[in-house]
Amino acid sequence: MRAAVIAEDRTLAVAQVDDPVPGPGELVLAVKGCGICGSDLKVVNHLPIGYTMGHEFSGEVVAVGPDPIGDWKTGDAVCALPLVGCGSCQFCWDTLPVHCPHSEMIGTGIRPGAYAEYVTVSSAQTFRLPEGCGYDIGALVEPLAVGLHAVDTAGIGAGDNVLIVGAGPVGLAVALWCRHVGARSVVVSDPVAVRRESAGQFGATGIIDPDAEELTPAFERLAGAAPDVVVEAVGKPGIIQTCIEAAAHRGRVAVVGICSGPDPIIPVFASLKELTMTFPVYYRHWDYAHSLAMIQQGRIDPGPFITHTVDLDGLPEAFEAIKSPTDQCKVMVQP
């Protein structure tokens, strides 16, 4: 099959690789949609040469391995968690395969991902797409689940004033779910004008240009009070401290952005405010199931996330382009 693999210079190149074969409890999907995730721009420097990334995907079942979990058949339209747990530990039983000590990541380590024509997934962590849900929308369930898990973990609910720092796909997914759960004010900050301007489609009640205004006074101008919750959705050093300083006394900070390097903070700032900080990662099965249910019922519309679509040959160029974002939100690859 054809797949985009990591080249020697840490760019992507399309190459021929072995076709996947499903093992026990596994499915092989023909990839119909795979989103480019901002975290891939970071992990590409730490993964082996020749590896295939891609962890936000949907597809059609084309092969079913022995002893599957669930009634799967070829032709089923599905999406799946990019994780393969052991299935027999407490974390897997609690539908938290990311914490399974034997968990294998798809597209970010161990198992090849979906920047390819085919990908192997766990049947136990696969979900059927509802009637009328296209494959591109199905590939958005993964980032939607990230945002939902962040909102749930931070306890965001009706009446909260929320500041979201970063208007990439994850920050916008958080904004969408904040609106869904009834947050009173949802203010999004991002230095990129196009991203700020798109935030209104996802439930933002106000926007801030952090290069032009300080976060706290700008938020108070828009919402009338300091933020009850600040969501860090950037993943760069220094942003957590910025969020701590912006949060209200006895407020909450949720760190969703993935920062893989040292990020010093000044803990006394958080202590003096008695802040609660959460560090949500990935999602539970429930987050996938709920996202799909809300899509099926028409209660959320993730369609505006997709701003660009490319085929596998166009992926390497698109991957380089999002390193300097302009008008991209979610670039969808259709292998």
N, C-alpha and C positions, 0 to 999 in steps of 0.2 A: 504494500500500500504506500501511498504518498503521505508524508508528514513534514511539518516544519520542525527542524531540529536546531539545537544550539551549535553555532559554528565557532571556530577557533577564536574569532575576534569578538565573541559574545553577541553577535547579531543572530538572526534566524535565517536558515536556508532550507529550501524544500528539497527533500531527498527520498529515496526509496528505502523503506524499512520492512521488517518482517510483519506479516499479518498476525493479529492477535488470535489466540485460541482460548476459549473459556475453560477455566478450571472448575472444580466443584463449587456450586453455589454462585457462579458468575454468569454474566451476560456480556455479549459483544454488541455494541451499538454502532450503527452507521451514523457518524456525527452529522447532524443537520444544522446545528448552530453552536458556536462557542464564542463567548465574549472575551475580549482582551482585558485583563485585570491589571490595574496599576501596580499591584504587588508583584506581578511578573517582571516588571522593570527592575525590581530589586533582587529577586531570587535568581534571575538569569545569570548573575555574576557568581553564584554559589553552587550551581548545578553542573553535572558532568557535561563535557562536550558530547554532542550527539543525542542529548536528552530531548524529549518532546514535552513541552509545557501545555497548559490549557486546562482549567478546572471549572469553568462556568459553561456547562454544555447541556444539550438535549440531543436526542437521536431516536432512531428506529432500531428495535431489537432485530438482529440478523442471525444470532446464534445463542442458544441456551445451553449452559454447561450442566453436568450431572447434579442432581439433588438441589435444584434451585429453591430458594425461599420465596414462595408466591407462585401464582398461576400465570407464568409468563409464556408468551408465544411470539414467534417471529411476526414482525409487522406492528407490534405494539409501539406507540409513540410515548416516550418517557423522558424524564430527567433523573439525575441521580446525584447523591452526595459524592464529592470527590474524595471519598475515604473508604477504606476497606478495613473493618475491625475484625477481631477474632471471633466475635459472636457468642463468646461464652464467659466473658468477664462482667463484673457489675456495671461498668461503664457502658458496654454494649447493651446489656439488659435495660439500662436506663436511657437508651437511645442517645447516648453521647459518645459515638465512636471516636471522636477526635481525642478523647482522653484515654482510649484503650491503649495499654502499654505495647500492644502489637499492631497498632493501627498503621496502615500504609497509605500515604497521601497519593492521590492521582493528580498529576500535572504540576506538583510542587516538590516532588521527591519520591523515590522508590519506584512507583508505577508510572508508565508513560501516560501523558494526558491527551487532550482532545484537539490539539492543533494538528489534526490528522483526519484521515478518512474514517478510521475506526478507533474505538476505545473500549477497554474492558472495565466493567464495573461490578460491584457486589449486588446480587439480586435482592439482598436484605435491605439495601439502602437505595432502592430504585422506586420511583413514583410514576404512575401513569399520568399523562397530561389530560386534563379534562377536555370534553368535547368542545371544539372551536378554539382551543388554545394552540396557536401556531408554534413551530419549533423555535423561532426567534424569541418569542415570549417565554417559552419553556426554559431557554438558556438564561433568562433573567432571574429565575427563581433562586439561584445561588446568591447573587448579591442582595436580592430582596430578603433572603433568610438571614444574611449577615446583619442587615439593618434592623430587622425585626428582633433578632436575638439581642442586639445592643439596646434597643428601646425597652425590651422586657427586663433585661438584666439591670438596667439603670432605674427601673421602676417609674418610667415616664408615663403620665396619665393625664386625665382631664384637669385643666386649669394650670398646668405647668407652663412656665416661661422657659423656653429652650433656646440655647445658642449652639449652632452647629458650625464648627470651624473646619472648613473644607467642603467644597461643592463638587467633588468628584462623584462617581456613581454611588459609593457607599454613603457619603454624606447626604446625597439626595435621597437615597433609600431610607435613611434615618428620618429625613424631613417628611417623606411620604407616610411613614408609619406614625410619626408624631401627629400629623393631621388626623390620621385614622383613629388614634386613641383619644383625640380630643384636647391636645395641648392648646393652650390659649394663644401663646405667641411662639412662632417658629422662625427664628432669625438666622440667616445663613451668611457666613463671612468667607470670602475668597478673593484673592487678588486678581483673578482672571475674569474680565468683564463678562464674557459670554457665559461662563459658568454661573456667575451671580444672576445674570438676567434670566437664565433658564430655571432658577430655583422656584419661581412662582408656580410652575407647572406641577411641582411636587409638594406643594403645601406651604411654602415659605410665606410668612406674613410680612417679612422685611428682609433687606439685604444690607451688608456692610462691606465696604472696600477697606481692608485693613491697612492698605498703604496710605489711605487718606484720613482715617479716623482711628482713635483708640477704641478698643472693643467695648470696654465697660460703659463709658459715657454714650457711645453710639447705641448700644443695646438699650440702655435706660431711656434714651430719647425715643426709641421705637416701641418699647414694651412697657415703659413706665416704672420699671423696677429692675434690679439685677437678676441675672438668669438663675433659676432654680437648678437647672441642669445645663452643663456644658459638655458637648460631645466633641472629642478630638478625632477628626477623620482625615488627618494629613499623613502622620507617620514620619515626621521629620524632627530632629532634635530641637528642643526649645519650645515646642508647641504645647507640651503638657504643662510646663510652667506658666505659659500664657493663659491656658484654660483655668489653672488654679487661681491665678490672679483675677480672672474675670468672674468667677463663680460667686454667688451670694453666700453669706454666712449660713452655715449648716446646709449648704447646697451639695450637689453631686457632680462628679466629673466622670464621664465614661470615655475610656481610651479605646477607640476602635481602629485608629490608624496603626499600621504595622511598621514599627521602627526597629531595625535589626542591629543598630549600633547603640553605644552608650548615650544616655539622655539624662543629664543631671538635672535635678529639681532642688528647690529649697523647701524641705518639708515643713519648716515652721510656718510658711504661708498657709499651707493646708491645715496645720494644727490650730492656728489661731482662728480659723474659720470653722473648725470642726467639720471638715468636708468628708464626704464618703466618696471613695474612688473605686470604680469597677474596671476590669480589663476583660471584656467579653471576647471570646474567640470562636470562630466558626459558628455552629448552630446545633440544634437538636433536630431529630426527625420532625417534631411538632412544628418547627419553624418552616420547614418545607411544606408540610401538609397544610398549614394555615395559609401560607402564601398562595398555594394552588387553589384553595377554597375561595379566597378573596378574589382571585382572578376569575374563577368560574362564575362567581356571583356578581361580577362587575363592580365590586366595591373598591377595587384599586385598578388603576390603569398604568401599567409600567411601560407602555409603548413608547412614550416620549424619551425614554432612556436611550433608545437606539438612534444614533445620528449618522452612522456610516456603516456600510456593509461591504465586505470584500470576500473574494474567494481565497483559496489556499495560496495561490501564486501571489496575491496581493498582500498577504499577511506580513512578510518581512518588512516591506515599506511602511505599512500601517503601524507596525510595532515600533519602528524608529520614530515615526511622526508623533506618537503620543508622548514621547520623551520631552517634547516641547509643545505642550497642549495649546490649541487655538480654539476651535469650535467643536472638538470631539467631546462626547460624553461616553457612550458605550459603542465601541466598534465591534460589530458582529461578523465573525468569520463563518462562511458557509462552505465547508470543504467539499 
